[in-house]
Amino acid sequence: MSSSGASLRFTFRTSQSMIGTFLMSRLGHTNVSVW
């Protein structure tokens, strides 16, 4: 059960990092303009 939890946690963390990188790369200019 702890193994499954660790897997989910790792997957969530990885997907969050990928999403963050994707948003930064795609909306970077827009984000800078807004800020």
N, C-alpha and C positions, 0 to 999 in steps of 0.2 A: 504494500500500500504506500509506504514511504517512497518506494522506487517510482511508482506512478506519479506521486505528487512532485517528486524531483523532476521527472520528465516533463510534466505539465508546466512547472515553473520555468524550466530551461526553455521550453518551446515558446512560452509567453514572453520571456525576456528576449529571446532571439527575434521573434516577430515584432516586438516593440522596437527593437533596435533597427530592424530592417525598415519598418514603417517610418521611423524617425529619419533615417538616412534618405529614404525615398522622398519624403516631404521636403527635406532640406534641399535635395538636389533638384526637385521639380518646382517647388514653390519658394526657393531661396530668394530670388529676386523680388518676388511679390512680398514676401515676408519682410525683407529689408525696406521696401518702399512703404509698407504699412507702418513699420516701427519708426 
